């Protein structure tokens, strides 16, 4: 790889890298990998060994490095897995679905008990009687099954309720209950989710209508991606 980028602090969470800061050391655009105890140098791009990592090309380096780790290095295994999968379900039958739609197609849309969800929820900066919290649960009760599943997926990374109920939700540290934290700053900003911790950062909205509108916008338009820690 371009081994000039060395993350001094890396957090692995839900399959993503989050680099809090990076320092630069040396120059070659290569990726060093170990195969059965043997280290091999793999260029990330043509003539990568002669391309120095700089501030100007660091974005391309990170993109190519992630592509190599998450796809190129396991390309053969993925192709064999897909070959077996397509023998069971032909590719043309599922090509119209994205990953979230396929999950719902395979697992089904769950029936989500809002009262059970509420009883298993913790609060930080709010209490259960605060207006914005009352509006949150009112909004969830007004949603249809698909919208509730999207809220759950937005907050936890999965649209399914564990077999043991909401008390058995899993997070990065094991069993981790759903929590709503007060978000400070602009009161009209969108809710934010931390799926590793089953956590929603919820602004103190001025009305039920605003909360419902912003929540729907988040789950329909902003339910994908990740941020930097």
C-alpha distance (Angstrom), angle and dihedral (degrees) to the residues before:
residue distance angle dihedral
X1 . . .
X2 3.73 . .
X3 3.77 87.7 .
X4 3.80 92.0 -169.0
X5 3.82 91.6 94.3
X6 3.77 113.9 77.0
X7 3.80 115.6 172.4
X8 3.78 107.5 -141.5
X9 3.81 91.6 -164.2
X10 3.80 122.3 25.5
X11 3.81 127.5 178.1
X12 3.79 116.8 -165.0
X13 3.79 109.6 -156.0
X14 3.81 129.5 162.0
X15 3.80 91.2 -17.1
X16 3.80 96.8 -52.9
X17 3.82 133.3 109.1
X18 3.78 116.8 -127.7
X19 3.83 111.9 -170.0
X20 3.76 115.1 -164.7
X21 3.79 93.3 -169.9
X22 3.80 139.0 -16.3
X23 3.78 136.9 -152.1
X24 3.78 128.4 -156.3
X25 3.78 122.4 -127.8
X26 3.82 119.8 159.8
X27 3.76 140.2 -1.6
X28 3.81 124.7 -112.2
X29 3.80 121.7 108.0
X30 3.79 95.5 -135.8
X31 3.77 138.2 114.6
X32 3.80 117.5 -133.7
X33 3.81 112.6 -147.5
X34 3.80 132.6 176.9
X35 3.80 118.8 -135.1
X36 3.81 113.6 -173.3
X37 3.79 91.1 -28.3
X38 3.82 95.1 -43.6
X39 3.80 118.8 111.2
X40 3.80 115.3 -138.2
X41 3.79 127.2 -172.6
X42 3.80 112.8 -135.3
X43 3.84 120.5 -170.4
X44 3.78 112.2 -133.3
X45 3.82 90.2 -152.6
X46 3.80 138.8 3.3
X47 3.82 111.1 -59.9
X48 3.78 88.9 1.8
X49 3.78 91.7 151.1
X50 3.80 90.0 68.5
X51 3.81 98.5 44.5
X52 3.81 115.4 94.2
X53 3.80 119.5 -142.4
X54 3.78 109.7 -116.6
X55 3.77 137.7 169.3
X56 3.80 87.8 -101.1
X57 3.83 96.4 56.2
X58 3.80 100.2 31.3
X59 3.83 92.6 103.9
X60 3.81 91.2 57.0
X61 3.80 89.8 46.7
X62 3.81 92.9 53.2
X63 3.82 91.4 46.5
X64 3.81 93.6 49.9
X65 3.79 92.3 43.1
X66 3.81 91.7 51.8
X67 3.81 91.3 45.4
X68 3.80 90.1 52.3
X69 3.80 94.5 48.2
X70 3.77 97.4 42.2
X71 3.81 100.1 37.5
X72 3.82 121.9 -1.0
X73 3.83 96.1 51.6
X74 3.83 91.5 52.9
X75 3.81 97.7 31.7
X76 3.82 94.8 118.6
X77 3.80 93.1 49.9
X78 3.81 91.7 47.3
X79 3.80 92.0 49.8
X80 3.81 91.6 51.7
X81 3.80 90.5 47.5
X82 3.80 91.7 49.7
X83 3.79 91.6 46.0
X84 3.80 90.4 57.1
X85 3.81 92.0 43.3
X86 3.81 92.6 51.5
X87 3.80 90.2 51.4
X88 3.81 86.4 64.0
X89 3.81 98.7 35.8
X90 3.83 116.0 22.1
X91 3.79 113.4 -124.6
X92 3.79 94.8 -124.3
X93 3.82 90.4 60.3
X94 3.82 95.1 58.8
X95 3.81 101.8 28.9
X96 3.81 90.5 94.7
X97 3.83 92.6 62.5
X98 3.81 129.4 79.3
X99 3.82 120.6 -141.9
X100 3.81 95.6 -90.7
X101 3.80 93.3 47.6
X102 3.80 89.8 48.5
X103 3.81 90.9 51.8
X104 3.80 90.7 52.8
X105 3.82 90.5 45.0
X106 3.81 92.3 53.2
X107 3.80 99.6 37.1
X108 3.77 99.6 29.7
X109 3.79 127.5 -129.4
X110 3.79 107.4 -67.1
X111 3.76 125.9 -130.2
X112 3.79 102.2 -120.0
X113 3.79 117.5 -156.5
X114 3.81 103.9 -146.9
X115 3.82 92.8 -165.9
X116 3.82 91.0 54.4
X117 3.80 90.1 46.7
X118 3.81 90.8 51.2
X119 3.81 93.1 49.4
X120 3.81 90.5 54.4
X121 3.82 95.4 48.7
X122 3.79 128.4 108.1
X123 3.83 126.2 -156.0
X124 3.78 133.5 -145.7
X125 3.79 117.2 -170.5
X126 3.80 90.7 -1.1
X127 3.79 136.7 69.4
X128 3.78 126.4 -142.5
X129 3.80 90.4 -105.7
X130 3.81 97.7 53.6
X131 3.82 112.2 116.6
X132 3.81 94.8 -120.2
X133 3.82 90.7 53.8
X134 3.80 91.9 47.7
X135 3.83 87.9 50.2
X136 3.83 91.3 48.6
X137 3.80 93.1 58.5
X138 3.79 91.5 40.1
X139 3.81 88.6 55.3
X140 3.80 92.5 49.3
X141 3.81 90.8 51.0
X142 3.80 89.3 51.7
X143 3.82 92.3 53.7
X144 3.80 124.1 93.0
X145 3.82 122.5 -121.6
X146 3.81 94.7 -88.8
X147 3.80 93.2 49.4
X148 3.81 92.3 49.2
X149 3.79 89.5 50.2
X150 3.82 89.5 51.4
X151 3.81 91.1 51.6
X152 3.80 90.3 51.0
X153 3.81 91.3 47.4
X154 3.81 91.1 46.9
X155 3.81 91.9 51.9
X156 3.82 101.8 37.9
X157 3.80 108.1 17.8
X158 3.81 93.8 -112.8
X159 3.78 133.3 75.7
X160 3.81 92.4 -149.7
X161 3.78 128.6 90.4
X162 3.84 112.8 -133.9
X163 3.79 117.4 -105.6
X164 3.81 89.1 -109.7
X165 3.80 93.1 50.8
X166 3.78 131.6 -114.0
X167 3.80 92.4 -40.9
X168 3.82 87.5 69.0
X169 3.81 97.4 54.6
X170 3.80 109.7 141.3
X171 3.79 125.6 -135.6
X172 3.77 136.8 172.3
X173 3.84 90.2 -75.3
X174 3.80 96.9 44.5
X175 3.79 122.9 -97.8
X176 3.80 106.4 22.3
X177 3.79 124.9 170.6
X178 3.77 122.3 -135.6
X179 3.80 112.5 -95.0
X180 3.79 137.8 -171.2
X181 3.81 116.5 -148.6
X182 3.75 125.9 -167.6
X183 3.81 111.7 -109.9
X184 3.78 113.8 -147.2
X185 3.79 125.3 -152.5
X186 3.80 126.9 43.0
X187 3.83 105.8 27.5
X188 3.82 91.8 -151.3
X189 3.80 97.3 53.8
X190 3.80 120.6 118.7
X191 3.81 120.6 -93.9
X192 3.80 114.0 -98.4
X193 3.80 126.6 -143.1
X194 3.81 130.8 -149.6
X195 3.79 101.9 -165.7
X196 3.81 93.3 -175.6
X197 3.79 88.4 64.6
X198 3.84 101.3 29.5
X199 3.79 86.8 -119.0
X200 3.80 134.9 148.9
X201 3.81 121.8 -162.9
X202 3.79 103.2 -149.9
X203 3.83 123.0 -169.1
X204 3.79 119.6 -138.7
X205 3.79 97.2 -102.2
X206 3.77 120.7 -159.4
X207 3.81 96.0 -134.0
X208 3.78 144.3 15.1
X209 3.81 90.6 -114.7
X210 3.80 92.0 55.9
X211 3.81 92.6 48.8
X212 3.79 92.8 49.0
X213 3.80 92.4 46.8
X214 3.82 94.1 49.3
X215 3.79 93.3 44.7
X216 3.81 92.2 52.0
X217 3.79 90.0 47.6
X218 3.80 90.6 51.8
X219 3.80 96.9 50.0
X220 3.81 95.0 42.7
X221 3.79 101.9 38.9
X222 3.79 107.8 15.3
X223 3.80 104.1 37.2
X224 3.82 96.3 109.9
X225 3.78 137.4 66.0
X226 3.79 136.4 39.6
X227 3.77 139.7 -109.1
X228 3.79 136.7 -137.3
X229 3.79 119.8 -96.2
